[in-house]
Amino acid sequence: MNLESIPRQELADIVRRMPKAELHIHIEGSLEPELIFAMARKNGIELAYPSIEALRAAYAFTDLQSFLDIYYAGAGVLQTEEDFFDMAWSYLNRAKADNVIHSEIFFDPQTHTARGVPFATVINGLDRAVQRGREELGVSASLILCFLRHLSEADAFATLEQALPFRDKFIGVGLDSGERGNPPEKFAAVFARCRELGLRRVAHAGEEGPASYISDALDLLQAERIDHGVRCLEDPQLVCRLAAERIALTVCPLSNVKLAVFPELGRHNLARLLAAGIVATINSDDPAYFGGYLNDNFTATFEALPELGAREAYQLARNSFEASFVPDQIRQGWIAGLDAFFAGCCGGR
C-alpha cells in the first residue's frame, strides 16, 4: 500500500471510517448528562444540578481529582441492572457509529458496591449489553474490572472475591482512579493473585504519575498494557523497553487536554510516541466528560498534529488490534480487514 499517496484532505474521512478497536473506555464515563437525569428521575434521586445544561457546564476540570469528584457523583444514579444495561448499550451504539469493531470496557464495581448496589447487578447489566451488542450490532466487546487505587488493597481483594462467581463475564483487571499517592506497589499482592487466576492485567500509569509508575506497573503488577503512559518520554530507557517489548499504551488525547496533562492538543506527544516505535493507540477514556467518543479523538488529534498522516492512521488502528486481548486468529482477521480498507483508500495510486 502506498499510504503516502493518500491526500491529507482525505484523512478526516479515513480515520472516521477505518475499522478500529477501543481499549481504554470507562463505561461509567460514557454516562451522558441526559441519561444521568433520566435515571435520576426514574430512581427518585435528587441531583446537585438543576438542569442538564448546568451539569454539563460543571465539566470544567483542573486536574484528575476535580473530574473524579463529578464522575463518582454522576455514577450514583446507577441503581438497577437495567441502568447498567442502558449505559453500556448506549456506548456500544456510539462505538458502532465510530466503526469500532472491538472494545475492551473498564468498569468500577467499588463505585457501586460502596453504595449498596450488588456486584451481580452491575456485571449482569453490563454483560447483557455486551452480548446484545455482539448479536445485534456486530461489535465485539469484553469487560475489564478495575480496582480503585485510592481505596485499600484489602478492598480490592474483597472486590475480586465478589467477582469470582462471575469469572466468565470479565477477561481481566485494571487499576484506575487518582494516581497521586497511590503507586502501583500498593496493589502488587492482588495483581499477583489475578495472575494466578489467569486474568489479563492493565494499569493506569504515567498520566499524572511519574514515568517510574509505568516501570513499576510492568515490574510489580506484571501489567500487559499501560493505560495513558504518556509520561514515558521522561525516561529514555523506558521508551526503549516499551518499544522493544511491544507494550501498548492506551493514549486518550482529549482526556489529556481536559485534565491538563497537556496544555493543548497541538502539544500532545502522540506523534513522538509513534516515532519512537511504541505501540500507541487512541481511545476516548470518559467520553461523556471529555468532549468526545473515539472518532472525535481521532479527528481532533489528526487536525491538531500535522505530522500525523495516513501511515500513522493505519498504524494506530493496527496497534489497537495488536494490543487487544483476543485470540490471534481473530486479531489477524481484523488486521486483514484493515489492510483491505486502506488498499481501497489507495486505489490505483
Secondary structure, 3 states (H helix, E strand, C coil): CCHHHCCHHHHHHHHHHCCEEEEEEEHHHHCCHHHHHHHHHHHCCCCCCCCHHHHHHCCCCCCHHHHHHHHHHHHCCCCCHHHHHHHHHHHHHHHHHCCEEEEEEEECHHHHHCCCCCHHHHHHHHHHHHHHHHHHHCCEEEEEEEEECCCCHHHHHHHHHHHHHHHHHCCEEEEECCCCCCCHHHHHHHHHHHHHCCCEEEEEECCCCCHHHHHHHHHHCCCCEEEECHHHHHCHHHHHHHHHHCCEEEECHHHHHHCCCCCCHHHCCHHHHHHCCCCEEECCECHHHHCCCHHHHHHHHHHHCCCCCHHHHHHHHHHHHHCCCCCHHHHHHHHHHHHHHHHHHHCCC
